[in-house]
Amino acid sequence: MGKAAERRRQRRQIFLSRLAQENPERFEHEWAKRIESWADEIWFMAKGGKIDVPSVFSIVDRAKEILSECGDRAMTLQLQETAALLNNECCQVLAINIGRNIYKLNQRWEPKE
């Protein structure tokens, strides 16, 4: 990662950490944008027909790591939902490549009000 990319990552981390502490509603909105981006990245990795399992699930690990750096309040707000949603996306992508019958979507994701 280059210097500029590392600085952007650090500024984004500071921004998210501050939001989690000061404005939880806005944090949830900003975090939802990132989850959507990671879900798109997971599906993009599956387009070629070949999928690398560790790299797909590493997106989930990266999301958890970023969330843990935001502090305990952020972890409380979003950890379970983030992990469940992104793991579900990874499993769906794997099912397309392995066989649909191996993984059936049995959960509904309702938007928070």
Sequence and secondary structure as in RCSB ss.txt:
>XXXX:A:sequence
MGKAAERRRQRRQIFLSRLAQENPERFEHEWAKRIESWADEIWFMAKGGKIDVPSVFSIVDRAKEILSECGDRAM
TLQLQETAALLNNECCQVLAINIGRNIYKLNQRWEPKE
>XXXX:A:secstr
  HHHHHHHHHHHHHHHHHHHH HHHHHHHHHHHHHHHHHHHHHHTTTS   HHHHHHHHHHHHHHHHHT HHHH
HHHHHHHHHHHHHHHHHHHHHHH GGG           
